[in-house]
Amino acid sequence: MDLKMASPNGGDDFESSLLSFEKLDRASPDLWPEQLPGVAEFAASCKNPITNSPPKWMAELESEDIEMLKELGSLTTANLMEKVKGLQNLAYQLGLEESREMTRGKFLNILERPKK
């Protein structure tokens, strides 16, 4: 299908009729709502100049802790899951051992409060 324009300029009138000179106010919260609530505040808080000092939570870490973080960070997903399972098993075993010791202490009467 062939569209012919009646104007002497060819398609210039058609293209110029498609142009919009409307100005949109991008500052309006109604027209341009924030995509993720709180992102603007977070971005503003991150605009602080970058310092060379480590974060507060890292100041309390010892060299062994940092090495452990590096080791855990270098693990693959499968290896990390194995490490987590091992820690869960260790926590379970420690719970069983604590339960046995508490029962033992109860039978030996070492957990009773002194009578006044």
C-alpha positions in Angstrom: 0.0 0.0 0.0 1.5 3.3 -1.0 0.7 6.5 0.9 1.0 9.7 -1.1 1.2 13.0 0.6 -0.4 16.0 -1.0 2.2 18.4 0.4 4.9 19.8 -1.8 7.6 18.8 0.8 6.7 15.1 0.6 6.6 13.6 4.1 7.8 16.7 6.0 4.3 17.8 7.0 3.4 14.4 8.2 6.5 14.1 10.3 6.2 17.5 11.8 2.6 16.7 12.7 3.9 13.9 14.8 6.1 16.1 16.9 5.0 17.0 20.4 6.1 20.2 22.1 4.4 19.3 25.4 6.6 19.9 28.4 6.3 17.2 31.1 7.1 18.2 34.7 9.3 15.3 35.8 9.4 16.7 39.3 5.7 15.7 39.9 5.4 12.7 42.2 2.0 11.9 40.6 3.4 11.6 37.1 6.7 9.9 38.0 6.2 7.9 41.3 9.2 6.4 42.9 9.7 2.9 41.6 11.0 1.4 44.8 10.0 3.2 48.0 13.0 4.4 50.0 15.6 4.2 47.2 15.8 8.0 47.0 16.6 8.4 50.7 19.2 5.5 50.5 20.9 7.0 47.4 21.1 10.4 49.2 22.6 8.8 52.3 25.3 7.0 50.1 26.4 10.3 48.5 28.8 10.8 51.4 32.5 11.0 50.3 34.2 7.7 50.2 36.7 7.4 53.0 39.6 5.0 53.3 38.7 3.9 56.8 37.0 0.5 57.1 33.4 0.3 58.2 32.6 0.1 61.9 31.7 -3.6 61.8 35.0 -4.4 60.3 37.0 -2.6 62.9 36.2 -5.3 65.5 37.3 -8.2 63.2 40.6 -9.9 63.8 42.9 -11.2 61.1 41.5 -14.8 61.6 38.0 -13.5 61.0 38.9 -11.7 57.8 40.6 -14.8 56.5 37.5 -16.8 57.3 35.4 -14.3 55.4 37.7 -14.5 52.4 37.6 -18.3 52.5 33.8 -18.4 52.7 33.6 -15.8 49.9 35.7 -18.0 47.6 33.5 -21.1 48.0 31.2 -22.3 45.3 27.5 -22.6 46.1 27.7 -26.3 46.6 30.7 -26.0 48.9 29.0 -23.3 50.9 25.9 -25.4 51.3 28.1 -28.3 52.6 29.8 -25.9 55.0 26.3 -24.7 56.3 25.1 -28.3 56.7 28.3 -29.1 58.6 27.6 -26.2 60.9 24.0 -27.2 61.4 25.1 -30.8 62.3 27.7 -29.4 64.8 25.1 -27.2 66.4 22.7 -30.2 66.7 25.5 -32.3 68.3 26.3 -29.5 70.7 22.7 -29.2 71.7 22.5 -33.0 72.4 25.7 -32.8 74.5 24.4 -29.8 76.5 21.1 -31.7 77.1 23.1 -34.7 78.5 25.2 -32.5 80.7 22.1 -30.7 82.1 20.4 -34.0 82.8 23.6 -35.2 84.5 23.8 -32.0 86.6 20.1 -32.5 87.6 20.8 -36.1 88.8 23.9 -35.0 90.7 21.9 -32.1 92.3 24.5 -29.5 91.4 21.9 -27.2 89.9 19.9 -26.7 93.0 19.7 -23.3 94.6 21.2 -23.1 98.1 18.6 -23.0 100.8 18.4 -19.9 103.0 
